Amino acid sequence: MENTRGGMDGKVVLITGGTSGIGKAAATA
């Protein structure tokens, strides 16, 4: 889902966050 923001960003979010909440916050920030 976070992938929509960007392949690179999505990957980083997934690795860094792992959680939907954290992922969303990182993607939004």
Buried (B, 14 or more C-beta within 10 A) or exposed (E): EBEEBEEEBBEBBBEEBEEEEEBBEBBEE
